[in-house]
Amino acid sequence: MLTHPLPEDWLQPQWSVPDSVIAFVTTRDGGISEAPFEQFNLGLHVGDVPAAVLANRQRLIEALPAPMHLQWLEQVHGNQVVDAQADEVTRLGDAVYVDQPGLGGVVMTADCLPVFFASQSAQRVALAHAGWRGLAAGVLEQTLARFPDAPADVSVYLGPAIGPCHFEVGAEVRQSFIDSAATQALASAIDKQAFRPSTEQGKYLADIYLLASLKLRAAGVKHIEGGTLCTYCDRDRFYSYRRDGQTGRFVSVIGILP
């Protein structure tokens, strides 16, 4: 159990996992970054003043139970899974796997989908950054494969991402998901359910939550929660690259309590 509560405005997944798992999503509130990154920007790569970002990251660390180390990633919209380590080295990848108490993993987003994973025993957790490229390339399946547990014994929570109301993509994105589907049944479900024509000719509104759910269920996952928010619509709480262009990044964190 946490010895002190997290900030009230941070989102904590509503999912059935043991209390030894810590999982949350930060919001824009509580930091010192100035426009257009106001306030709690945690991304060093977006053009914000580095000192402000580092101060915000220190606030993040101070909100965690001690001692706890976070594995940060240099995200590249791929499908590589990194094993979390406590050496404070940022590693290249788009998912992080944790199997030691006192360790956690971080992904940064501003429309892409953060996906939380936890084994029923809570001895293993993971977190994936799933933009459409990584999602199509199998980042969720790769993350799931890192678990020794059966997929049916892994719980998943879909964190805040851009909703189908605003996620407009080209026909090539739709086709990439159809072409990369593991089975014909999955390809058919994606084709029929996850994309609907936009008002602009040749464009589609993609449901990234449904895409993730279809792929996870096809891989054997049975317990999936979340997937109801929209970062584009919720300006007060979330950064959105699609909405604002130059903007900050909020983070999702998962870990095993020390």
C-alpha positions as a Markdown table, in Angstrom:
| # | Residue | x | y | z |
|---|---|---|---|---|
| 1 | Met | 0.0 | 0.0 | 0.0 |
| 2 | Leu | 1.1 | 3.6 | -0.6 |
| 3 | Thr | 2.2 | 5.3 | 2.6 |
| 4 | His | 1.1 | 8.7 | 1.2 |
| 5 | Pro | -1.5 | 9.5 | -1.5 |
| 6 | Leu | -0.7 | 10.6 | -5.0 |
| 7 | Pro | -1.8 | 14.0 | -6.1 |
| 8 | Glu | -5.6 | 14.1 | -6.4 |
| 9 | Asp | -5.6 | 15.2 | -10.1 |
| 10 | Trp | -3.5 | 12.2 | -11.3 |
| 11 | Leu | -5.5 | 9.4 | -12.8 |
| 12 | Gln | -5.3 | 6.0 | -11.2 |
| 13 | Pro | -6.5 | 3.0 | -13.3 |
| 14 | Gln | -9.7 | 1.4 | -12.2 |
| 15 | Trp | -8.7 | -2.2 | -12.6 |
| 16 | Ser | -8.5 | -5.4 | -10.4 |
| 17 | Val | -4.8 | -5.8 | -9.5 |
| 18 | Pro | -3.1 | -6.2 | -6.1 |
| 19 | Asp | -2.2 | -3.1 | -4.1 |
| 20 | Ser | 1.5 | -3.8 | -4.5 |
| 21 | Val | 1.2 | -2.4 | -8.1 |
| 22 | Ile | 1.4 | 1.4 | -8.4 |
| 23 | Ala | 0.0 | 2.8 | -11.6 |
| 24 | Phe | -1.1 | 6.4 | -12.5 |
| 25 | Val | -1.2 | 9.0 | -15.2 |
| 26 | Thr | -0.1 | 12.6 | -14.6 |
| 27 | Thr | -2.1 | 15.6 | -15.8 |
| 28 | Arg | -1.2 | 19.2 | -16.8 |
| 29 | Asp | -1.6 | 20.6 | -13.3 |
| 30 | Gly | 1.1 | 21.1 | -10.7 |
| 31 | Gly | 4.2 | 22.1 | -12.6 |
| 32 | Ile | 6.2 | 25.2 | -13.5 |
| 33 | Ser | 6.5 | 25.0 | -17.3 |
| 34 | Glu | 5.3 | 28.1 | -19.2 |
| 35 | Ala | 3.2 | 28.3 | -22.4 |
| 36 | Pro | 2.7 | 26.4 | -24.6 |
| 37 | Phe | 3.9 | 23.7 | -22.2 |
| 38 | Glu | 2.0 | 24.7 | -19.1 |
| 39 | Gln | 2.2 | 23.4 | -16.5 |
| 40 | Phe | 3.4 | 19.9 | -15.7 |
| 41 | Asn | 5.4 | 19.0 | -18.9 |
| 42 | Leu | 7.7 | 16.0 | -18.4 |
| 43 | Gly | 9.1 | 15.8 | -21.9 |
| 44 | Leu | 12.7 | 17.1 | -22.5 |
| 45 | His | 12.4 | 16.7 | -26.2 |
| 46 | Val | 9.6 | 19.2 | -27.0 |
| 47 | Gly | 11.3 | 22.5 | -26.8 |
| 48 | Asp | 10.5 | 23.4 | -23.2 |
| 49 | Val | 13.2 | 24.9 | -20.9 |
| 50 | Pro | 15.2 | 21.9 | -19.6 |
| 51 | Ala | 15.4 | 23.3 | -16.1 |
| 52 | Ala | 11.6 | 23.5 | -15.9 |
| 53 | Val | 11.2 | 19.9 | -17.1 |
| 54 | Leu | 13.8 | 18.6 | -14.7 |
| 55 | Ala | 12.1 | 20.5 | -11.8 |
| 56 | Asn | 8.8 | 18.9 | -12.9 |
| 57 | Arg | 10.4 | 15.4 | -13.0 |
| 58 | Gln | 11.7 | 16.0 | -9.5 |
| 59 | Arg | 8.2 | 16.7 | -8.3 |
| 60 | Leu | 7.2 | 13.4 | -9.9 |
| 61 | Ile | 9.9 | 11.5 | -8.1 |
| 62 | Glu | 9.0 | 13.1 | -4.8 |
| 63 | Ala | 5.4 | 12.0 | -5.2 |
| 64 | Leu | 6.5 | 8.3 | -5.3 |
| 65 | Pro | 7.1 | 6.0 | -2.3 |
| 66 | Ala | 10.9 | 5.8 | -1.6 |
| 67 | Pro | 13.0 | 4.1 | -2.6 |
| 68 | Met | 11.7 | 3.8 | -6.2 |
| 69 | His | 13.6 | 4.1 | -9.5 |
| 70 | Leu | 11.9 | 4.8 | -12.8 |
| 71 | Gln | 13.0 | 3.5 | -16.2 |
| 72 | Trp | 12.6 | 6.3 | -18.8 |
| 73 | Leu | 12.5 | 5.6 | -22.5 |
| 74 | Glu | 13.6 | 7.2 | -25.7 |
| 75 | Gln | 10.5 | 6.4 | -27.6 |
| 76 | Val | 10.7 | 5.8 | -31.4 |
| 77 | His | 7.2 | 4.5 | -32.3 |
| 78 | Gly | 8.5 | 0.9 | -32.5 |
| 79 | Asn | 7.9 | -2.4 | -30.7 |
| 80 | Gln | 11.0 | -2.9 | -28.6 |
| 81 | Val | 10.4 | -3.9 | -25.0 |
| 82 | Val | 13.0 | -2.8 | -22.4 |
| 83 | Asp | 13.7 | -4.4 | -19.1 |
| 84 | Ala | 13.6 | -1.8 | -16.3 |
| 85 | Gln | 16.8 | -1.2 | -14.5 |
| 86 | Ala | 17.7 | 1.1 | -11.6 |
| 87 | Asp | 20.7 | 2.7 | -13.1 |
| 88 | Glu | 18.9 | 5.9 | -14.2 |
| 89 | Val | 19.9 | 5.3 | -17.9 |
| 90 | Thr | 17.3 | 6.2 | -20.5 |
| 91 | Arg | 16.9 | 3.3 | -22.9 |
| 92 | Leu | 15.6 | 3.1 | -26.5 |
| 93 | Gly | 12.2 | 1.4 | -26.8 |
| 94 | Asp | 8.5 | 1.8 | -26.6 |
| 95 | Ala | 7.6 | -0.5 | -23.8 |
| 96 | Val | 9.1 | -1.3 | -20.4 |
| 97 | Tyr | 8.8 | -4.5 | -18.4 |
| 98 | Val | 9.2 | -4.6 | -14.6 |
| 99 | Asp | 9.7 | -7.6 | -12.4 |
| 100 | Gln | 11.5 | -6.2 | -9.3 |
| 101 | Pro | 10.0 | -4.3 | -6.3 |
| 102 | Gly | 11.1 | -0.7 | -6.2 |
| 103 | Leu | 11.2 | -0.4 | -9.9 |
| 104 | Gly | 8.8 | 1.4 | -12.3 |
| 105 | Gly | 8.5 | 2.2 | -16.0 |
| 106 | Val | 7.5 | 5.5 | -17.7 |
| 107 | Val | 6.0 | 6.3 | -21.1 |
| 108 | Met | 5.3 | 9.9 | -22.3 |
| 109 | Thr | 2.3 | 10.6 | -24.5 |
| 110 | Ala | 0.2 | 13.5 | -25.9 |
| 111 | Asp | -2.4 | 11.5 | -27.9 |
| 112 | Cys | -0.7 | 8.1 | -28.3 |
| 113 | Leu | -2.1 | 5.3 | -26.2 |
| 114 | Pro | -0.4 | 4.2 | -22.9 |
| 115 | Val | -1.2 | 0.6 | -22.1 |
| 116 | Phe | -0.7 | -0.8 | -18.6 |
| 117 | Phe | -0.1 | -4.6 | -18.0 |
| 118 | Ala | -0.1 | -6.5 | -14.7 |
| 119 | Ser | 0.1 | -10.2 | -13.9 |
| 120 | Gln | -2.5 | -11.6 | -11.4 |
| 121 | Ser | 0.3 | -12.1 | -8.9 |
| 122 | Ala | 1.5 | -8.5 | -9.3 |
| 123 | Gln | 5.1 | -9.8 | -9.6 |
| 124 | Arg | 5.3 | -8.6 | -13.1 |
| 125 | Val | 4.0 | -5.4 | -14.8 |
| 126 | Ala | 4.7 | -3.5 | -18.0 |
| 127 | Leu | 3.8 | -0.3 | -19.8 |
| 128 | Ala | 3.6 | 0.3 | -23.6 |
| 129 | His | 3.6 | 3.4 | -25.7 |
| 130 | Ala | 1.2 | 2.7 | -28.6 |
| 131 | Gly | 1.0 | 5.2 | -31.3 |
| 132 | Trp | -0.5 | 3.9 | -34.5 |
| 133 | Arg | 2.8 | 2.8 | -35.9 |
| 134 | Gly | 3.9 | 0.9 | -32.8 |
| 135 | Leu | 0.4 | -0.5 | -32.4 |
| 136 | Ala | 0.4 | -1.8 | -36.0 |
| 137 | Ala | 4.0 | -3.1 | -35.5 |
| 138 | Gly | 2.9 | -5.3 | -32.6 |
| 139 | Val | 4.2 | -3.4 | -29.5 |
| 140 | Leu | 1.3 | -4.7 | -27.4 |
| 141 | Glu | 1.9 | -8.3 | -28.5 |
| 142 | Gln | 5.6 | -8.0 | -27.9 |
| 143 | Thr | 5.0 | -6.6 | -24.4 |
| 144 | Leu | 2.6 | -9.4 | -23.6 |
| 145 | Ala | 5.1 | -12.0 | -24.9 |
| 146 | Arg | 7.6 | -10.7 | -22.3 |
| 147 | Phe | 5.4 | -12.1 | -19.5 |
| 148 | Pro | 5.8 | -15.8 | -18.6 |
| 149 | Asp | 2.1 | -15.8 | -17.6 |
| 150 | Ala | -0.6 | -16.9 | -19.9 |
| 151 | Pro | -2.3 | -13.9 | -21.6 |
| 152 | Ala | -5.5 | -14.7 | -19.8 |
| 153 | Asp | -3.7 | -14.1 | -16.5 |
| 154 | Val | -2.6 | -10.6 | -17.4 |
| 155 | Ser | -4.8 | -7.6 | -16.8 |
| 156 | Val | -4.7 | -4.6 | -19.1 |
| 157 | Tyr | -5.7 | -1.0 | -18.7 |
| 158 | Leu | -6.0 | 1.5 | -21.6 |
| 159 | Gly | -4.9 | 4.9 | -20.5 |
| 160 | Pro | -5.9 | 8.3 | -22.0 |
| 161 | Ala | -5.4 | 8.8 | -25.7 |
| 162 | Ile | -6.9 | 10.6 | -28.6 |
| 163 | Gly | -10.5 | 9.4 | -29.1 |
| 164 | Pro | -12.2 | 8.2 | -32.3 |
| 165 | Cys | -13.9 | 11.6 | -32.5 |
| 166 | His | -10.7 | 13.3 | -33.5 |
| 167 | Phe | -8.2 | 10.7 | -34.7 |
| 168 | Glu | -8.3 | 11.2 | -38.4 |
| 169 | Val | -5.9 | 9.1 | -40.5 |
| 170 | Gly | -5.3 | 8.2 | -44.1 |
| 171 | Ala | -6.2 | 5.1 | -46.0 |
| 172 | Glu | -2.6 | 3.8 | -45.7 |
| 173 | Val | -2.9 | 3.7 | -41.9 |
| 174 | Arg | -6.1 | 1.6 | -42.1 |
| 175 | Gln | -4.4 | -0.7 | -44.6 |
| 176 | Ser | -1.3 | -1.1 | -42.4 |
| 177 | Phe | -3.5 | -2.5 | -39.6 |
| 178 | Ile | -5.3 | -4.9 | -41.9 |
| 179 | Asp | -2.1 | -6.1 | -43.6 |
| 180 | Ser | -0.3 | -6.7 | -40.3 |
| 181 | Ala | -3.2 | -8.5 | -38.5 |
| 182 | Ala | -2.1 | -11.9 | -37.2 |
| 183 | Thr | -5.2 | -13.7 | -38.5 |
| 184 | Gln | -7.9 | -13.1 | -41.2 |
| 185 | Ala | -10.5 | -12.9 | -38.4 |
| 186 | Leu | -8.6 | -10.0 | -36.8 |
| 187 | Ala | -8.1 | -8.3 | -40.1 |
| 188 | Ser | -11.8 | -8.5 | -40.8 |
| 189 | Ala | -12.7 | -7.2 | -37.3 |
| 190 | Ile | -10.3 | -4.2 | -37.8 |
| 191 | Asp | -11.7 | -3.5 | -41.2 |
| 192 | Lys | -15.3 | -3.5 | -40.1 |
| 193 | Gln | -15.1 | -2.0 | -36.6 |
| 194 | Ala | -12.1 | 0.2 | -36.0 |
| 195 | Phe | -12.3 | 2.7 | -38.8 |
| 196 | Arg | -15.2 | 4.8 | -40.1 |
| 197 | Pro | -15.1 | 7.2 | -43.1 |
| 198 | Ser | -14.3 | 10.8 | -42.2 |
| 199 | Thr | -16.0 | 13.8 | -43.8 |
| 200 | Glu | -12.8 | 14.3 | -45.8 |
| 201 | Gln | -12.6 | 12.1 | -48.8 |
| 202 | Gly | -10.0 | 9.3 | -48.4 |
| 203 | Lys | -9.7 | 9.8 | -44.6 |
| 204 | Tyr | -10.9 | 7.7 | -41.7 |
| 205 | Leu | -11.6 | 8.2 | -38.0 |
| 206 | Ala | -9.6 | 5.5 | -36.2 |
| 207 | Asp | -10.6 | 4.1 | -32.8 |
| 208 | Ile | -7.2 | 3.5 | -31.2 |
| 209 | Tyr | -8.8 | 2.0 | -28.1 |
| 210 | Leu | -10.7 | -0.6 | -30.2 |
| 211 | Leu | -7.7 | -1.4 | -32.3 |
| 212 | Ala | -5.7 | -2.1 | -29.1 |
| 213 | Ser | -8.6 | -4.2 | -27.6 |
| 214 | Leu | -9.0 | -6.2 | -30.8 |
| 215 | Lys | -5.3 | -7.0 | -31.0 |
| 216 | Leu | -5.1 | -7.8 | -27.3 |
| 217 | Arg | -8.1 | -10.1 | -27.3 |
| 218 | Ala | -6.8 | -11.9 | -30.4 |
| 219 | Ala | -3.6 | -12.5 | -28.4 |
| 220 | Gly | -5.6 | -14.1 | -25.5 |
| 221 | Val | -6.1 | -11.2 | -23.1 |
| 222 | Lys | -9.5 | -11.4 | -21.4 |
| 223 | His | -9.3 | -8.6 | -18.8 |
| 224 | Ile | -9.2 | -5.1 | -20.4 |
| 225 | Glu | -10.4 | -1.9 | -18.8 |
| 226 | Gly | -10.2 | 1.8 | -19.6 |
| 227 | Gly | -10.3 | 3.4 | -23.0 |
| 228 | Thr | -13.0 | 6.0 | -22.4 |
| 229 | Leu | -11.1 | 9.3 | -22.5 |
| 230 | Cys | -10.0 | 11.7 | -25.2 |
| 231 | Thr | -6.8 | 13.8 | -24.9 |
| 232 | Tyr | -7.9 | 16.0 | -27.7 |
| 233 | Cys | -11.2 | 16.9 | -26.1 |
| 234 | Asp | -9.9 | 17.3 | -22.5 |
| 235 | Arg | -7.8 | 20.4 | -22.8 |
| 236 | Asp | -7.7 | 21.1 | -19.1 |
| 237 | Arg | -6.1 | 17.8 | -18.1 |
| 238 | Phe | -4.1 | 16.5 | -21.1 |
| 239 | Tyr | -1.6 | 17.6 | -23.7 |
| 240 | Ser | -2.6 | 16.8 | -27.3 |
| 241 | Tyr | -0.2 | 17.0 | -30.2 |
| 242 | Arg | -3.0 | 16.8 | -32.7 |
| 243 | Arg | -4.9 | 19.7 | -31.1 |
| 244 | Asp | -2.0 | 22.1 | -30.3 |
| 245 | Gly | 1.1 | 21.1 | -32.3 |
| 246 | Gln | 3.8 | 22.3 | -30.0 |
| 247 | Thr | 2.9 | 21.1 | -26.6 |
| 248 | Gly | 4.1 | 19.2 | -23.5 |
| 249 | Arg | 3.9 | 15.5 | -22.6 |
| 250 | Phe | 2.2 | 13.8 | -19.6 |
| 251 | Val | 3.4 | 10.5 | -18.4 |
| 252 | Ser | 2.0 | 7.1 | -17.4 |
| 253 | Val | 3.9 | 5.2 | -14.7 |
| 254 | Ile | 3.6 | 1.6 | -13.5 |
| 255 | Gly | 5.8 | -0.1 | -10.9 |
| 256 | Ile | 6.0 | -2.6 | -8.1 |
| 257 | Leu | 6.1 | -1.0 | -4.7 |
| 258 | Pro | 9.3 | -1.5 | -2.6 |
